[in-house]
Amino acid sequence: MALATVGGRPVLILKEGTTRTRGDEARRINIMAARAIADAVKTTLGPKGMDKMIVDSIGDITVSNDGATILQEMEVAHPAAKLMVNLAKAQDKEVGDGTTTSVVLTGELLTEAESLLQKDIHPTVIVEGYEKALKFVEQELEKLAIKVNPDDEGWLMKVAETAMSSKLVSGEKRKLAEIAVKAVKAVEEMKGDKRYVDIDNVKIVKKKGKSLAETEFVKGIILDKEVVHGDMPKSVKNARIAILNVPLEIKKPEIDMEVQISSPQELREFIEQETKILREKVEKIHSVGANVVFCQKGIDEVAQHFLAKYGIMAVRRVSEKDMQRLEKATGGKIVNNLDDLTENELGRAGLVEERKIGDDKMIFIEECENPRAVTILLRAGADTILDEAERGLKDALYVIRNVVEDGKVFHGGGSIQEELAIRLREYAHSEKGKEQLAMEAFANALESIPRILAENAGMDAVDAIVELRNAHKSGKISAGIDVLNGKVDNMAELGVVDTYRGVKNAIAAATETAILIIKTDDIIAAKPYEEKGKEKGKGGEEEEGGGEFKSEFD
């Protein structure tokens, strides 16, 4: 609770129970919390990184080395730590890869800042130095970027394999990279003179059983559904598909109604009228030549009977997102009114078939002519492995998308960070004042990426960094840490590639988060929320006003 004095009388400013930490102490606590988060994921960086096992409050287990996943499952409480979690989420959403790098880099920037603060360098000076360093680094990134042809699948394979090298799927990264490249190229679109890829158009279906090696790419859509009626065909070739957003059942009235029937004849006529309406709906579908129906709403049993009679395969309760994917995959149109259904609205597929995958039945819509939405059927022996495999595959899809859209890459293995660190140190010498120290600290933080890669690979980090510096100073820009063989080597020859968007976004987001934490000198925390009934006055009524006033009964 904070008090101010006016005319010698105390005035309540903050609610009772509020805690406040100011100045250097607040900054120290924030930096400590953020560094703790960075230290938690530091050992997961790179192909030789360790995995983390997180057990939640109900006993569910997550095993992963994906930075965003680990932090999301950790359920952190400190506000500065939550900033780090949000950083990882943002990197994951924008880039799809580099979440661990961004969090580790933030932690290193804060570590360097803390040592400068201990030398009585003002936080504003550190922030200005970091901002100048970031501006310089972004300019150098533009110069160092390697322009590639987005149609060159060799580069796309390299970035996908690099992204999956540190994941559980690394043993099958070649096959999965091929599938990811096919999927991204299938859904790629041109908007004006720019390429655009919507990863939502690549559906990943996970099914336990078999191994990662038996993961399939389907040039179409897989639905986790089954045919609604036993008499319907289970396989339809040269399918003409109606995609309906209308129920094939009698519409229920919006208000409660009562129908009084006085004779069996009237009941029969009532049922016959309902049957007639449903028959007309099915006949409309049959008349336009459709032999497969996907319905977002329900399909009445009577309608199912008539559909089966006409030899039409039907699936109901398809999700809205899958309806949109069906539209893009088959070239059909979603119909919201049966009167609007014509042959032009029908989608096309070479084969629509119900198959049993594991214990479940699924509908495969494949052999589509020019699908703008596709599916990857991911297989693995256990749910934990399936989840981690999905994360690795998504990383691959996103990095391929980044290269297709940007057309730029860097060599990986910490080579780009080392080159930036060397150039930044040279540039910092041209600066006057204490900001030079902050820029050198920024360079040290950048160099921590190859250092941590070396540490996680069991190498001598000091020797590795010295060797790496010498290689870069002699003009070997693509020299990086070969973690698999435990030495400094040429990343261009090894095919280790990072995306332009991933590197740039990780450095920019990490710097912005570090600056935000450094500039914070006051933590005002409200009293934790308590459920009603926990604090009661003597008269049985809950105390109100957050402690400012008390009940007259007290």
Phi and psi in degrees as a GROMACS rama.xvg file:
@    title "Ramachandran Plot"
@    xaxis  label "Phi"
@    yaxis  label "Psi"
@TYPE xy
-105.729  136.686  ALA-2
-120.63  142.498  LEU-3
-120.805  156.206  ALA-4
-112.624  124.494  THR-5
-125.074  117.122  VAL-6
61.9859  31.289  GLY-7
81.3901  -1.72174  GLY-8
-107.343  136.815  ARG-9
-72.8159  137.976  PRO-10
-121.252  130.21  VAL-11
-76.0908  126.4  LEU-12
-103.395  -50.1871  ILE-13
-110.588  155.184  LEU-14
-63.6494  152.967  LYS-15
-63.1318  137.509  GLU-16
98.6943  -11.9909  GLY-17
-71.7372  135.386  THR-18
-109.946  149.716  THR-19
-139.97  130.806  ARG-20
-124.642  131.599  THR-21
-123.499  165.984  ARG-22
62.1384  -142.785  GLY-23
-60.7454  -33.5406  ASP-24
-64.3107  -43.2794  GLU-25
-62.5701  -43.2462  ALA-26
-65.1083  -41.3772  ARG-27
-63.3132  -42.5775  ARG-28
-64.4499  -43.1384  ILE-29
-62.5107  -44.9975  ASN-30
-63.9468  -40.9396  ILE-31
-61.9929  -43.8583  MET-32
-65.3393  -43.5465  ALA-33
-66.3144  -39.094  ALA-34
-66.7179  -34.5913  ARG-35
-62.0573  -38.8262  ALA-36
-66.275  -44.7681  ILE-37
-62.4626  -41.1024  ALA-38
-64.0478  -30.8164  ASP-39
-65.7373  -32.0345  ALA-40
-106.13  -4.17863  VAL-41
-57.4852  -40.691  LYS-42
-74.1666  -6.03202  THR-43
-90.6614  -5.48933  THR-44
-70.4543  130.23  LEU-45
90.5693  169.718  GLY-46
-61.8778  -22.607  PRO-47
-100.661  11.841  LYS-48
-68.8001  156.586  GLY-49
-85.7801  162.135  MET-50
-96.2098  159.444  ASP-51
-117.405  141.307  LYS-52
-110.805  118.669  MET-53
-113.274  126.404  ILE-54
-110.901  119.411  VAL-55
-83.0577  -177.542  ASP-56
-65.5221  -21.5902  SER-57
-103.679  8.27762  ILE-58
94.3085  1.3029  GLY-59
-70.7294  138.28  ASP-60
-107.943  133.534  ILE-61
-122.448  125.565  THR-62
-115.276  119.417  VAL-63
-158.44  160.076  SER-64
-123.723  19.3834  ASN-65
-85.054  120.168  ASP-66
-54.3281  -48.4818  GLY-67
-62.9555  -41.6467  ALA-68
-65.2607  -44.1185  THR-69
-60.8487  -48.6255  ILE-70
-67.505  -35.4083  LEU-71
-66.9221  -35.5236  GLN-72
-81.4658  -16.3087  GLU-73
-74.0891  -20.1152  MET-74
54.1696  59.3263  GLU-75
-72.3312  154.337  VAL-76
-112.201  -34.1942  ALA-77
-68.2473  136.764  HIS-78
-60.164  -38.3101  PRO-79
-67.5688  -36.9704  ALA-80
-65.2743  -36.1811  ALA-81
-64.7283  -32.0237  LYS-82
-60.691  -38.6353  LEU-83
-67.426  -38.5797  MET-84
-63.9009  -43.5832  VAL-85
-63.7982  -35.3864  ASN-86
-60.9719  -46.4045  LEU-87
-63.6066  -41.2331  ALA-88
-62.415  -43.7909  LYS-89
-64.4436  -42.3512  ALA-90
-62.7286  -41.0535  GLN-91
-64.0927  -41.0458  ASP-92
-72.3573  -41.7377  LYS-93
-78.6437  -39.6669  GLU-94
-115.314  -36.2884  VAL-95
90.0044  -13.8253  GLY-96
-147.261  166.041  ASP-97
84.4026  17.6116  GLY-98
-66.904  -44.532  THR-99
-64.3315  -41.9515  THR-100
-58.9257  -45.3688  THR-101
-64.914  -40.5272  SER-102
-69.7418  -43.9483  VAL-103
-63.3168  -41.5648  VAL-104
-63.3694  -40.5413  LEU-105
-60.5602  -45.8673  THR-106
-59.0656  -40.6658  GLY-107
-70.061  -38.7153  GLU-108
-62.1994  -38.4695  LEU-109
-72.0421  -36.5431  LEU-110
-61.7777  -45.3978  THR-111
-64.319  -40.1245  GLU-112
-64.1357  -38.4282  ALA-113
-62.5184  -40.2574  GLU-114
-67.407  -32.7679  SER-115
-71.3626  -38.4794  LEU-116
-62.2331  -35.7896  LEU-117
-68.8757  -17.9608  GLN-118
-93.5451  14.7172  LYS-119
64.7518  29.6647  ASP-120
-87.5442  129.351  ILE-121
-67.3012  143.244  HIS-122
-54.917  -34.7067  PRO-123
-62.801  -39.3705  THR-124
-64.6584  -42.3949  VAL-125
-62.3827  -45.3279  ILE-126
-61.2865  -44.8858  VAL-127
-63.4698  -39.6497  GLU-128
-64.0584  -42.0304  GLY-129
-64.4564  -40.6249  TYR-130
-64.7594  -42.5084  GLU-131
-64.089  -40.4363  LYS-132
-63.0312  -43.536  ALA-133
-62.3874  -43.0079  LEU-134
-60.3554  -43.837  LYS-135
-64.9336  -44.6532  PHE-136
-60.7442  -41.7498  VAL-137
-64.7959  -36.1633  GLU-138
-66.4977  -40.9004  GLN-139
-68.9195  -34.8866  GLU-140
-60.0461  -40.1076  LEU-141
-62.8761  -38.0735  GLU-142
-72.6118  -37.363  LYS-143
-83.3552  -14.8742  LEU-144
-60.255  138.268  ALA-145
-97.0185  117.608  ILE-146
-79.7122  131.451  LYS-147
-129.173  159.034  VAL-148
-83.3176  118.729  ASN-149
-60.6623  -16.3213  PRO-150
-87.8783  -6.50068  ASP-151
-81.0695  100.73  ASP-152
-67.4696  -16.8815  GLU-153
-62.3794  -46.1751  GLY-154
-65.9138  -40.8487  TRP-155
-62.7879  -39.1442  LEU-156
-64.159  -40.651  MET-157
-63.3651  -45.2786  LYS-158
-67.8137  -36.4067  VAL-159
-66.5847  -44.1348  ALA-160
-66.0797  -38.0831  GLU-161
-62.8886  -43.3284  THR-162
-63.5821  -33.8946  ALA-163
-91.3273  -5.33321  MET-164
-61.6071  -31.9047  SER-165
-94.0605  3.23254  SER-166
-100.248  171.291  LYS-167
-62.6745  -25.3773  LEU-168
-84.5474  7.5264  VAL-169
-58.5624  -28.641  SER-170
-64.8376  -28.3039  GLY-171
-115.468  26.0193  GLU-172
-64.0891  -29.3932  LYS-173
-65.3828  -50.1998  ARG-174
-65.0157  -45.2793  LYS-175
-66.533  -33.8673  LEU-176
-64.7084  -41.1589  ALA-177
-60.3359  -43.5885  GLU-178
-65.0676  -43.352  ILE-179
-63.1987  -40.468  ALA-180
-63.6196  -45.5423  VAL-181
-58.6592  -43.1828  LYS-182
-64.9203  -46.6209  ALA-183
-66.1762  -42.6455  VAL-184
-65.3607  -29.9003  LYS-185
-68.9074  -37.6262  ALA-186
-97.1079  2.4172  VAL-187
-64.3127  137.988  GLU-188
-128.134  158.487  GLU-189
-107.32  125.996  MET-190
-118.758  99.5098  LYS-191
70.8892  -123.747  GLY-192
-104.681  12.3055  ASP-193
-110.43  147.198  LYS-194
-87.9405  145.207  ARG-195
-141.171  134.774  TYR-196
-129.571  122.451  VAL-197
-101.997  107.417  ASP-198
-65.487  -20.7265  ILE-199
-61.0214  -21.2508  ASP-200
-80.0721  -3.3098  ASN-201
-104.662  107.804  VAL-202
-90.2484  131.283  LYS-203
-107.786  119.463  ILE-204
-108.763  121.973  VAL-205
-99.7772  130.213  LYS-206
-137.757  124.557  LYS-207
-70.5977  140.107  LYS-208
125.198  154.799  GLY-209
60.8815  -154.852  LYS-210
-131.205  170.796  SER-211
-57.6907  -30.718  LEU-212
-64.4671  -19.9644  ALA-213
-100.066  18.8268  GLU-214
-64.3616  137.231  THR-215
-116.387  148.489  GLU-216
-104.256  124.502  PHE-217
-113.078  123.013  VAL-218
-80.7221  65.7461  LYS-219
167.746  -150.551  GLY-220
-123.632  144.124  ILE-221
-113.536  129.783  ILE-222
-111.316  134.245  LEU-223
-82.682  60.6546  ASP-224
-135.886  177.174  LYS-225
-139.774  162.516  GLU-226
-61.2012  136.636  VAL-227
-75.6855  -19.8079  VAL-228
-134.11  137.673  HIS-229
-63.9179  -25.7166  GLY-230
-87.2286  -4.97313  ASP-231
-76.7153  153.186  MET-232
-64.5044  143.685  PRO-233
-95.769  -8.26592  LYS-234
-146.673  129.129  SER-235
-130.179  119.933  VAL-236
-91.6698  154.895  LYS-237
48.6791  55.0425  ASN-238
-71.2036  137.792  ALA-239
-114.427  111.265  ARG-240
-106.901  125.666  ILE-241
-95.5223  124.546  ALA-242
-108.505  103.617  ILE-243
-109.459  132.624  LEU-244
-108.676  34.9074  ASN-245
-129.329  142.134  VAL-246
-74.7639  138.009  PRO-247
-96.2683  61.6253  LEU-248
-155.936  166.244  GLU-249
-71.1226  128.286  ILE-250
-66.8236  129.038  LYS-251
-81.5123  141.662  LYS-252
-65.7494  149.81  PRO-253
-75.7498  -19.6122  GLU-254
-118.909  158.755  ILE-255
-67.0818  130.288  ASP-256
-129.073  156.973  MET-257
-129.414  124.703  GLU-258
-107.998  121.431  VAL-259
-96.9795  121.253  GLN-260
-114.735  128.319  ILE-261
-107.369  -6.92306  SER-262
-151.245  157.859  SER-263
-58.5116  -31.9539  PRO-264
-63.4462  -43.6527  GLN-265
-65.1543  -38.8458  GLU-266
-62.5518  -42.7441  LEU-267
-62.511  -44.0111  ARG-268
-63.8637  -38.4281  GLU-269
-62.4409  -46.877  PHE-270
-66.5737  -41.0664  ILE-271
-63.0503  -35.2455  GLU-272
-66.539  -42.9378  GLN-273
-61.3623  -44.0464  GLU-274
-61.9747  -39.3822  THR-275
-63.3461  -42.8786  LYS-276
-61.6728  -44.8353  ILE-277
-68.1517  -38.0761  LEU-278
-62.6501  -41.2236  ARG-279
-63.316  -37.8054  GLU-280
-64.1945  -44.0103  LYS-281
-68.0502  -39.5993  VAL-282
-63.5322  -34.6674  GLU-283
-62.4801  -43.6528  LYS-284
-64.4699  -43.393  ILE-285
-65.6552  -35.7301  HIS-286
-66.2785  -27.0044  SER-287
-88.3584  -2.21418  VAL-288
96.0363  11.1585  GLY-289
-73.2161  137.272  ALA-290
-121.305  1.75893  ASN-291
-139.26  135.767  VAL-292
-125.135  128.081  VAL-293
-115.145  120.142  PHE-294
-118.445  129.869  CYS-295
-74.9188  -24.7251  GLN-296
-102.88  -161.122  LYS-297
-85.802  161.955  GLY-298
-127.331  118.008  ILE-299
-64.1743  152.436  ASP-300
-59.7441  -36.8544  GLU-301
-65.7288  -42.8779  VAL-302
-63.0703  -39.5852  ALA-303
-58.3498  -41.9262  GLN-304
-59.9888  -47.6295  HIS-305
-68.1048  -37.3482  PHE-306
-61.8767  -44.0855  LEU-307
-63.2511  -37.8486  ALA-308
-61.6817  -36.5798  LYS-309
-87.0693  2.02887  TYR-310
73.3043  29.6389  GLY-311
-99.869  127.268  ILE-312
-79.3208  135.827  MET-313
-134.5  143.94  ALA-314
-133.762  134.422  VAL-315
-117.303  170.309  ARG-316
56.1762  43.2373  ARG-317
-80.1403  136.23  VAL-318
-67.0057  157.72  SER-319
-60.7703  -42.0818  GLU-320
-64.7996  -39.8807  LYS-321
-67.9583  -32.6186  ASP-322
-61.8833  -42.6292  MET-323
-66.6234  -38.1412  GLN-324
-66.675  -39.5612  ARG-325
-59.7641  -41.4348  LEU-326
-59.5329  -44.9354  GLU-327
-73.5645  -33.3862  LYS-328
-75.0983  -40.8126  ALA-329
-97.6905  -12.9867  THR-330
80.7852  8.29212  GLY-331
-85.8096  -176.772  GLY-332
-126.209  139.785  LYS-333
-70.865  126.133  ILE-334
-104.406  124.834  VAL-335
-99.0171  -7.41077  ASN-336
-144.809  124.844  ASN-337
-59.475  -27.9551  LEU-338
-64.5377  -23.4516  ASP-339
-87.1533  -5.6916  ASP-340
-73.4736  119.892  LEU-341
-131.62  176.203  THR-342
-62.4568  -29.2672  GLU-343
-67.6351  -24.6581  ASN-344
-83.5542  -8.57051  GLU-345
-76.2073  140.364  LEU-346
-87.5574  167.485  GLY-347
-128.815  141.402  ARG-348
-151.537  145.043  ALA-349
-67.5456  -31.6719  GLY-350
-153.318  131.353  LEU-351
-122.57  122  VAL-352
-145.777  142.041  GLU-353
-90.9686  126.337  GLU-354
-130.046  154.423  ARG-355
-96.7217  117.83  LYS-356
-115.241  111.551  ILE-357
66.2445  -125.096  GLY-358
-96.6578  -2.77405  ASP-359
-112.407  152.089  ASP-360
-94.6619  139.61  LYS-361
-136.823  153.367  MET-362
-102.797  123.594  ILE-363
-103.182  121.978  PHE-364
-111.64  102.07  ILE-365
-134.021  -178.335  GLU-366
59.6576  36.0373  GLU-367
-73.4226  145.171  CYS-368
-67.47  -52.085  GLU-369
-141.484  68.8351  ASN-370
-69.6778  135.716  PRO-371
-100.407  6.34018  ARG-372
-144.163  136.774  ALA-373
-136.252  174.822  VAL-374
-134.324  144.868  THR-375
-117.103  120.535  ILE-376
-92.6898  105.69  LEU-377
-93.394  126.51  LEU-378
-116.766  144.804  ARG-379
-164.662  166.88  ALA-380
-82.7241  -16.433  GLY-381
-146.04  156.564  ALA-382
-62.7496  -40.1413  ASP-383
-61.4775  -42.9139  THR-384
-68.1679  -39.0533  ILE-385
-59.2824  -45.0446  LEU-386
-62.9435  -44.4059  ASP-387
-69.6918  -35.5429  GLU-388
-63.7254  -39.4107  ALA-389
-62.169  -42.5494  GLU-390
-62.2429  -41.9247  ARG-391
-64.9315  -41.5968  GLY-392
-66.3381  -38.8379  LEU-393
-64.3575  -39.8624  LYS-394
-57.8666  -44.3785  ASP-395
-61.9623  -45.0927  ALA-396
-60.3402  -43.708  LEU-397
-67.75  -42.0111  TYR-398
-69.0019  -34.2634  VAL-399
-64.2393  -43.736  ILE-400
-57.3564  -42.6951  ARG-401
-59.7078  -42.5444  ASN-402
-69.8948  -40.6682  VAL-403
-61.52  -41.5509  VAL-404
-80.0367  -36.831  GLU-405
-95.4296  -33.1236  ASP-406
69.816  24.0145  GLY-407
-136.795  145.189  LYS-408
-142.702  171.087  VAL-409
-130.858  159.933  PHE-410
-77.5382  142.635  HIS-411
-93.7627  -149.834  GLY-412
67.0852  22.1112  GLY-413
80.7438  4.54767  GLY-414
-66.7773  -41.806  SER-415
-68.6549  -37.9738  ILE-416
-66.5412  -37.75  GLN-417
-66.2671  -43.5492  GLU-418
-62.628  -41.4996  GLU-419
-64.6995  -40.1051  LEU-420
-62.2378  -43.6655  ALA-421
-64.6763  -45.2278  ILE-422
-66.1526  -37.5615  ARG-423
-68.1679  -38.4355  LEU-424
-62.9173  -40.7411  ARG-425
-64.3122  -40.8554  GLU-426
-68.5107  -36.1104  TYR-427
-61.62  -30.2006  ALA-428
-65.7726  -20.2668  HIS-429
-83.4346  -10.6739  SER-430
-85.934  148.035  GLU-431
-105.874  152.444  LYS-432
89.1016  -174.556  GLY-433
-72.4574  -15.0536  LYS-434
-60.3665  -27.8551  GLU-435
-56.98  -39.0269  GLN-436
-66.5802  -38.5172  LEU-437
-66.7185  -36.6012  ALA-438
-69.4871  -37.2825  MET-439
-66.7055  -36.1544  GLU-440
-63.2669  -38.8906  ALA-441
-61.1398  -42.718  PHE-442
-62.8384  -40.8429  ALA-443
-61.2328  -39.6805  ASN-444
-64.4581  -41.9302  ALA-445
-60.6665  -41.2952  LEU-446
-69.4086  -14.5067  GLU-447
-67.5378  -24.299  SER-448
-63.5326  -54.7308  ILE-449
-63.5895  -31.611  PRO-450
-63.9763  -44.4242  ARG-451
-69.2565  -36.1062  ILE-452
-58.1585  -43.2853  LEU-453
-66.1707  -43.1804  ALA-454
-60.6518  -44.7481  GLU-455
-67.4223  -22.3968  ASN-456
-88.4715  0.963496  ALA-457
80.8487  14.9794  GLY-458
-86.8633  164.45  MET-459
-77.6124  108.885  ASP-460
-62.9225  -38.5712  ALA-461
-64.7615  -48.7239  VAL-462
-61.2735  -40.8129  ASP-463
-63.4323  -43.2188  ALA-464
-68.0755  -40.6469  ILE-465
-61.1038  -45.9714  VAL-466
-63.6693  -40.2595  GLU-467
-66.4266  -41.3253  LEU-468
-61.1102  -46.2323  ARG-469
-61.6346  -39.4125  ASN-470
-63.5525  -43.2762  ALA-471
-70.3789  -37.8244  HIS-472
-67.6456  -22.0733  LYS-473
-90.5175  8.76142  SER-474
97.7485  2.98089  GLY-475
-87.7503  80.3452  LYS-476
-64.283  -31.2219  ILE-477
-88.6434  9.60068  SER-478
-72.0957  133.356  ALA-479
-150.099  -174.174  GLY-480
-87.9441  115.115  ILE-481
-87.05  91.444  ASP-482
-69.2434  -26.501  VAL-483
-71.456  -32.4548  LEU-484
-108.859  -0.19504  ASN-485
65.9861  45.2421  GLY-486
-154.746  170.076  LYS-487
-86.956  129.208  VAL-488
-148.24  176.334  ASP-489
-83.1677  112.365  ASN-490
-69.3125  -25.0907  MET-491
-65.9456  -40.4102  ALA-492
-72.3678  -32.5591  GLU-493
-81.9678  -12.4333  LEU-494
74.2037  28.8502  GLY-495
-91.4299  115.314  VAL-496
-131.805  133.114  VAL-497
-108.035  155.906  ASP-498
-86.6246  151.482  THR-499
-60.0776  -46.5504  TYR-500
-64.3071  -39.5819  ARG-501
-64.126  -46.7398  GLY-502
-67.3008  -47.8567  VAL-503
-63.3796  -45.7901  LYS-504
-66.7782  -38.2224  ASN-505
-63.2988  -43.9467  ALA-506
-68.626  -45.1933  ILE-507
-64.5924  -46.4976  ALA-508
-66.5691  -39.3887  ALA-509
-64.2997  -41.644  ALA-510
-64.9942  -44.8186  THR-511
-62.3711  -40.9696  GLU-512
-67.457  -42.2129  THR-513
-62.4568  -42.7003  ALA-514
-62.7268  -41.133  ILE-515
-59.8592  -42.2246  LEU-516
-71.9971  -39.6814  ILE-517
-64.5975  -36.9741  ILE-518
-78.447  -12.6462  LYS-519
-80.9526  121.091  THR-520
-124.409  14.3897  ASP-521
-150.698  125.744  ASP-522
-115.701  113.772  ILE-523
-111.425  108.968  ILE-524
-111.685  123.837  ALA-525
-69.9992  160.112  ALA-526
-62.7738  133.965  LYS-527
-55.2905  143.619  PRO-528
-65.3047  135.329  TYR-529
-123.274  138.397  GLU-530
-67.3306  152.124  GLU-531
-61.2985  142.265  LYS-532
98.9986  -15.631  GLY-533
-78.0117  -35.5823  LYS-534
-116.241  110.625  GLU-535
-121.238  146.042  LYS-536
-76.5794  173.768  GLY-537
-64.9708  -28.8054  LYS-538
-82.8691  4.87381  GLY-539
90.6465  -6.09563  GLY-540
-92.8201  147.894  GLU-541
-74.0229  141.234  GLU-542
-70.9214  138.82  GLU-543
-118.29  171.891  GLU-544
81.8776  11.888  GLY-545
60.7374  24.4397  GLY-546
97.5908  -4.05012  GLY-547
-73.0164  -35.2569  GLU-548
-130.5  154.92  PHE-549
-117.755  155.449  LYS-550
-63.1986  146.336  SER-551
-64.652  -16.9553  GLU-552
-79.3547  -13.762  PHE-553
